[in-house]
Amino acid sequence: MSALDDGAVNVDGVLSSLAAGRIPAMDHGFLYGDSVYEVIRTLDGLPVAWPEHHARMCTSADALYMKLPWPRAVMAARIEETIAATALPDCTVRIVVTRGPGPMSLLPDGCDGPRMVIYVLPLRLPCADQTENGIAICVPSRLRNDQRSLAPAAKTGNYLNNLLALVEARRAGGEDAVMVNTSGAVTEGTTSNVFWVRCGEVRTPSLDCGILSGITRSELLAAMRADGLVVKEGAFPPADLTGADEAFLTGTVRGVTPVVAIDGCAVGDGRPGPVTRRVAGLLVRVLRAARGPWA
């Protein structure tokens, strides 16, 4: 297959262009969102935090009573094969594992077994305007899924809650949404973790609030503390976020994105602050330190 400039997809070992990739109509990932996934970026051709992403995927699968039948090395080899089919110097890799095809029933007992789908896409980082000038976000009325129902800690293919929150934020003039849980505490963005600066400390929701344990979040928490920043994890009301001096979102591809307005009101002086820029600098070191081989 010739090199694919816009990416490639690998469905159970079958390589194709993104447009030509196919899965059966009876796949439970399509029918019911019965799947888990991870998103990984590369830096200078090497994956960032691949072992951590793989471990989290296994944890997500366990939460769905699903087992990944492939050793990490097998998954890595299939990813490398897919990347090699493209002409991309750096890329975003999305790994999706579905329950596989089965009968039209919620019960997964009749499914043929997990199916691995690997997408390799161009790495599209936030534009310079977002990283330099920041973005506006909204806190919509739509609540984050309760962790007693569909645990946000599991990275599953069921993203309708986040999708609707993002649509509502965009309609209200925001670039992204940060959701609140059923107890009224701030949780996370639609595809990111959220941090803010108040009273001289960096604050972020704790895992107990019902958030995804972000790989970038975890690495930055350690880096910030090592760099002398005071960091507090906890349950915070929306007013604590909206009254912040600075705020920013973090994620695998998003990096560190400053937030300069929330629900139409400026955060601090309406510009990315010194702590946000400091953390963005820390991320550069974190990414390089987390690079490693796929094997």
GIQUIQUI-V109946 format. One record per pair of residues at least 4 apart in sequence whose C-alpha atoms are under 8 Angstrom apart, sorted by the first residue. I is the first residue (numbers start at 1). J is the second residue. Records with the same first field share a line. If there is no record, write none. Layout:
I: J ; J
//
This chain:
1: 16 ; 85
2: 85 ; 86
3: 84 ; 85 ; 86 ; 87
4: 8 ; 17 ; 85 ; 86 ; 87
5: 86 ; 87 ; 88
6: 18 ; 86 ; 88 ; 121 ; 122
7: 17 ; 18 ; 86 ; 88 ; 119 ; 120 ; 121 ; 122
8: 15 ; 16 ; 17 ; 18 ; 82 ; 83 ; 85 ; 86 ; 119 ; 120 ; 121
9: 15 ; 16 ; 17 ; 18 ; 21 ; 82 ; 117 ; 118 ; 119 ; 120
10: 14 ; 15 ; 16 ; 21 ; 78 ; 82 ; 116 ; 117 ; 118 ; 119
11: 15 ; 21 ; 22 ; 23 ; 115 ; 116 ; 117 ; 118
12: 115 ; 116 ; 117
13: 78
15: 21 ; 82
16: 20 ; 21
17: 21
18: 119
23: 27
24: 101
25: 30 ; 31 ; 101
26: 30 ; 31 ; 101 ; 102 ; 103 ; 104
27: 31 ; 98 ; 99 ; 100 ; 101 ; 102
28: 32 ; 33 ; 34 ; 35 ; 98 ; 99 ; 100 ; 101 ; 102 ; 108 ; 111
29: 33 ; 34 ; 35 ; 98 ; 99 ; 100 ; 157
30: 34
32: 106 ; 158
33: 156 ; 157 ; 158
34: 98 ; 99 ; 156 ; 157 ; 158
35: 61 ; 96 ; 97 ; 98 ; 99 ; 156 ; 157 ; 158
36: 57 ; 60 ; 61 ; 96 ; 97 ; 98 ; 154 ; 155 ; 156 ; 157
37: 57 ; 94 ; 95 ; 96 ; 97 ; 155 ; 156 ; 157
38: 53 ; 54 ; 57 ; 94 ; 95 ; 96 ; 155
39: 53 ; 92 ; 93 ; 94 ; 95 ; 252
40: 47 ; 48 ; 49 ; 50 ; 53 ; 92 ; 93 ; 94 ; 252 ; 253
41: 47 ; 48 ; 90 ; 91 ; 92 ; 93 ; 123 ; 252 ; 253
42: 46 ; 47 ; 48 ; 90 ; 91 ; 92 ; 291
43: 47 ; 48 ; 90 ; 287 ; 288 ; 291
44: 89 ; 90
45: 89 ; 90
46: 291 ; 292 ; 293 ; 294
47: 291 ; 292 ; 293 ; 294
48: 287 ; 288 ; 290 ; 291 ; 292
49: 53 ; 215 ; 290 ; 291 ; 292
50: 54 ; 292 ; 294
51: 55
52: 56 ; 215
53: 57 ; 215
54: 58 ; 72
55: 59
56: 60
57: 61 ; 155
58: 62 ; 67 ; 68
59: 63 ; 154
60: 64 ; 153 ; 154 ; 155 ; 156
61: 65 ; 66 ; 67 ; 68 ; 154
62: 66 ; 67
63: 154
66: 99
67: 114
68: 97 ; 114
69: 114
70: 74 ; 75
71: 75
72: 76 ; 295
73: 77 ; 294 ; 295
74: 78
75: 79
76: 80 ; 294 ; 295
77: 81 ; 294 ; 295
78: 82
79: 83 ; 93 ; 118
80: 84 ; 294
81: 85
82: 86 ; 118 ; 119 ; 120
83: 87 ; 88 ; 120
86: 120
88: 122
90: 122 ; 123
91: 120 ; 121 ; 122 ; 123 ; 124
92: 120 ; 121 ; 122 ; 123 ; 124 ; 253
93: 118 ; 119 ; 120 ; 121
94: 118 ; 119 ; 120
95: 116 ; 117 ; 118 ; 119
96: 116 ; 117 ; 118
97: 114 ; 115 ; 116 ; 117
98: 114 ; 115 ; 116
99: 108 ; 111 ; 112 ; 113 ; 114 ; 115
100: 111 ; 112 ; 113 ; 114 ; 115
101: 111 ; 112 ; 113
102: 108 ; 110 ; 111 ; 112
103: 110 ; 111
123: 253
124: 253
125: 253 ; 254 ; 255
126: 130 ; 131 ; 253 ; 254 ; 255 ; 257
127: 131
128: 132
129: 133 ; 134
130: 134 ; 135 ; 257 ; 258
131: 256 ; 257 ; 258
132: 258 ; 272
133: 258 ; 260 ; 271 ; 272
134: 257 ; 258 ; 259 ; 260 ; 271 ; 272
135: 174 ; 175 ; 257 ; 258 ; 259 ; 260 ; 261
136: 173 ; 174 ; 175 ; 176 ; 259 ; 260 ; 261 ; 262 ; 263 ; 264
137: 169 ; 173 ; 174 ; 175 ; 176 ; 177 ; 178 ; 259 ; 261 ; 262 ; 263
138: 169 ; 172 ; 173 ; 174 ; 175 ; 176 ; 177 ; 178 ; 262 ; 263 ; 264
139: 169 ; 177 ; 178 ; 179 ; 180 ; 238 ; 262 ; 263
140: 165 ; 168 ; 169 ; 177 ; 178 ; 179
141: 179
142: 164 ; 165 ; 179 ; 180
143: 179 ; 180 ; 181 ; 182
144: 161 ; 162 ; 179 ; 180 ; 181 ; 182 ; 187
145: 149 ; 150 ; 151 ; 152 ; 161 ; 181
146: 150 ; 151 ; 152 ; 181 ; 182 ; 210
147: 151 ; 152 ; 153 ; 210
151: 210
152: 210 ; 211 ; 212
153: 207 ; 210 ; 211 ; 212 ; 213
154: 212
155: 212
159: 163
160: 164
161: 165
162: 166 ; 190 ; 191
163: 167 ; 190
164: 168
165: 169 ; 177 ; 179 ; 190
166: 170 ; 176 ; 177 ; 190
167: 171
168: 172
169: 173 ; 174 ; 175 ; 176 ; 177
170: 174 ; 175 ; 176
172: 263
173: 264
174: 262 ; 263
176: 189 ; 190
177: 189 ; 190
178: 186 ; 187 ; 188 ; 189 ; 190 ; 194
179: 186 ; 187 ; 188 ; 189 ; 190
180: 184 ; 185 ; 186 ; 187 ; 188 ; 238
181: 185 ; 186 ; 187 ; 209 ; 210
184: 237 ; 238
185: 209 ; 235 ; 236 ; 237 ; 238
186: 205 ; 209 ; 235 ; 236 ; 237 ; 238 ; 241
187: 193 ; 194 ; 205 ; 209 ; 210 ; 211
188: 192 ; 193 ; 194 ; 205 ; 211
189: 193 ; 194 ; 249
191: 251
192: 214 ; 249 ; 250 ; 251 ; 254
193: 212 ; 214 ; 217 ; 249 ; 250 ; 251
194: 204 ; 205 ; 247 ; 248 ; 249 ; 250
195: 202 ; 203 ; 204 ; 205 ; 247 ; 248 ; 249 ; 250
196: 202 ; 203 ; 204 ; 241 ; 244 ; 245 ; 246 ; 247 ; 248
197: 201 ; 202 ; 203 ; 244 ; 245 ; 246 ; 247 ; 275
198: 202 ; 203 ; 240 ; 243 ; 244 ; 245 ; 246
200: 230
201: 229 ; 230 ; 231 ; 232
202: 229 ; 230 ; 231 ; 232
203: 231 ; 232 ; 233 ; 234
204: 231 ; 232 ; 233 ; 234
205: 209 ; 211 ; 233 ; 234 ; 235 ; 236
206: 210 ; 211 ; 233 ; 234 ; 235
207: 211 ; 212 ; 213
209: 234 ; 235
213: 217 ; 218
214: 218 ; 251
215: 219 ; 251 ; 252
216: 220 ; 250 ; 251 ; 252 ; 255
217: 221 ; 250 ; 251
218: 222
219: 223 ; 286
220: 224 ; 279 ; 282 ; 283 ; 286
221: 225 ; 231
222: 226
223: 227 ; 282 ; 286
224: 228 ; 229 ; 230 ; 231 ; 279 ; 282
225: 229 ; 230 ; 231
236: 240 ; 241
237: 241
238: 242
239: 243
240: 244
241: 247
242: 262 ; 267
243: 267 ; 268
244: 267 ; 268
245: 267 ; 268 ; 269 ; 273
246: 258 ; 259 ; 260 ; 267 ; 268 ; 272 ; 273 ; 275 ; 276
247: 258 ; 259 ; 260 ; 267 ; 276
248: 256 ; 257 ; 258 ; 259 ; 276
249: 254 ; 255 ; 256 ; 257 ; 258 ; 259
250: 254 ; 255 ; 256 ; 257
251: 255 ; 256
255: 280 ; 283
256: 276 ; 279 ; 280 ; 283
258: 272 ; 276
259: 267 ; 272
260: 266 ; 267 ; 268 ; 270 ; 271 ; 272
261: 265 ; 266 ; 267 ; 270
262: 266 ; 267
266: 270
267: 271
272: 276 ; 277
273: 277
274: 278
275: 279
276: 280
277: 281
278: 282
279: 283
280: 284
281: 285
282: 286
283: 287
284: 288
285: 289
286: 290
287: 291
//
